Amino acid sequence: MKADTTEQALLKGLANNDSRAIETIYRDNFTMVQSFILQNSGSYDDARDIFQEAMIALYEKAQSQSFVLTCQIKTYVYSICRRLWLKRLQQLGRYTNHVDSLEETVQVEEDLEMHEKRNAEFAIMDRALGSLGEPCKSLLEGYYLKKMGMQELAAEFGYTNADNAKNQKYKCLMRLKKLFFSQYNIGD
């Protein structure tokens, strides 16, 4: 997927201190972080500080050979900034939700894991759909993505009636399911 390639290129650039990669990450993410912090009792300077801490954390992760980013950089940076800011608010006593542990308040790891798992599943589905072949791929895309009806699909794919198109769609869906789960179980 192209987005993954771009994200990996940005991470590699960050790890190699490429100013263009750093500027791109900053440009694409700072406004989001600034908005979050300003809406949660912070200032522009607070946003800059928190974002800088997040960039350092991302830089250190990008330096590690074992680090694999399976979500968007935006999601990762936002999660780090959110956690850092809520922790700072708690330290300043401006965070009113009193709990024994910040872990109970901000479950960033679980959220991040959920996003990473979902992104991985989408990637597997994309690969499964890509290896499905024609006419199944186009038939399923027509039904699920283009919201075409059975009569429309029958006419488009040359089936004698809507019931034949429905049967073929079901067979294609079962093939896709089999491809998805064969790749999904390999990843576990």
N, C-alpha and C positions, 0 to 999 in steps of 0.2 A: 504494500500500500504506500502511496506517495507520501502521505502525512508522516508515517513512521520513518521514512527515509529522511525527510526534512528534520524531524525531531532528533533523529540520531546524528545527523550532520551538525545540528546546533550544539548538541551535547559534546560531540567530538571537538568542535570549534572552541567551546567553553573550556574543555580540558586542556586545549593547546593555547589558551589565552588569545584566541583570535578576536580582535576587537569588533569585527562585523557580527560575529555570533553573539557576543556579549551585548552589543547594542540592539540586536534583533530581539533577544530574550527580554531585555529591559523595555524596549518599545512595545512589545506585544503583551507585557504582563504588569508593568508598573501601575497603569491607570486603574486596573482591576483591584490591585492591592490598596492603592491610595483610596479608592472609593470605600472599600471595606473598612479601613482604619478611620477615615473621616466620619463614617456613619456609626462608628463604635467608640466615640469619645476620644479620638486621636487627632493629631495635627499632621500637616504636610511633612514636617521634620520627623515625626514618629513613623510615618509611612516610609520615608527614605531609609531610616535606620532599620526598620523591620525588613524591608525589601533587600537591603544590603546583607543582612544576616542570612536571609533565605538564599541569596545568590552565592554566598560563601558556602553554605551547606550543599547547594546544588553543585557547585564547583568541586567540592571535596568528593561528592558522590561520583561525579563525572570522571574524576581522576582514577577511581577504582576500576580495575579491569573486570571485577565480578558484578558491577552495577549494571542492571538492565532495566531501563525505564519502559514500563508497559502501559503507561497512561500518557496523556499529553503533558508537556512541560507546564502548561498553564494550570492543570489540576494539581500537579506536584508543588509548584511554587505557591499557589493559593493555600494549599493545605499547610505548608510550612509556615507561611505568614499568619494564617489564622491561628494556628497553635501558639506561635511566638507572641502574637498580640494579646490573645486571651490570657496567656501566662503573665505577661507584663501588667495587664489590667488587674489581675489577681494580686500580684506583688504590690501594686500601688493602692490596693484596697478599693479600687473603683469597679471591680467585678463583683456584683452583689450575690451571685449564686454561690453560697458557701458550701463547699464539699471538702471531703478529706483529701481528695486527690484530683489533680487536673485531668488525669486519665478518664475519670468518670464524666467530666464536663466535655472534653474535646476528644472524641474517639477518631482522631485523624488516621491512625494506622488502619483501623477497621474500614473506614470510608475509602482510604486509598487502596487497600487490598480489594475491596468490592469493585472499585473502578478498574483496577488492574485486571481483575478476573473477568469483568464484563468486556473490557477491551480485548482481552485474549480470546474470549468466546466469539466476539464479532470477527476477529481476524481468522479464526478457525472456520466460521460460517462463510466468510468471504472466500477462503481457499476451497471449501467444499463446493460452494456455488460455482466457482471457477472451474473446478474439475468435473462438474456434473455433465457438461456437454449439452448439445442442442438435440432436439427442440425443448428439452426439459428446462434448461436455464431460462429461455425466453418465455416459456409457458408460465413458470412460477413468477417471474418478474412481472409478466402481464397481469397475473391475478393479484399478487400481493403488493406490488409497488405501483403499478399503473391503475389498479382497481378496476380491471376489465371484468365484465360479466362472462358467464359460461357461453352464452350465445355469441358474444363478440369473439371470444377465444376460439370457439369452434369455427367461425368464419375465417379468422386470421390464420389458423393453423391447418385448415382444410379437413376438419373432422366432420363426420356426417351430421352430428347433432350435439346438443349441449351435454347430454349424458356421456357421450364418448369423450368429450373434452374433460369432463369432471373425472372420469375414470383415469384418463391419462395424467391429469394433474395429481391425483392421489398416488399413482405409481411413481411419478417424478418426486413427489414430496417424500415418499418412503425411501427412494434412492438417496435423496439429499440428507435425510435423517441418518441413514446408514453411513454415508460419507462423513458427516459431521461427527457422529459418535465414535467412529473408528479413529479419527484424528484427535478428538477430544480426550479419549481414553489413553492415547499415546502420550499426551502432554501431562497426564497426572502422575 
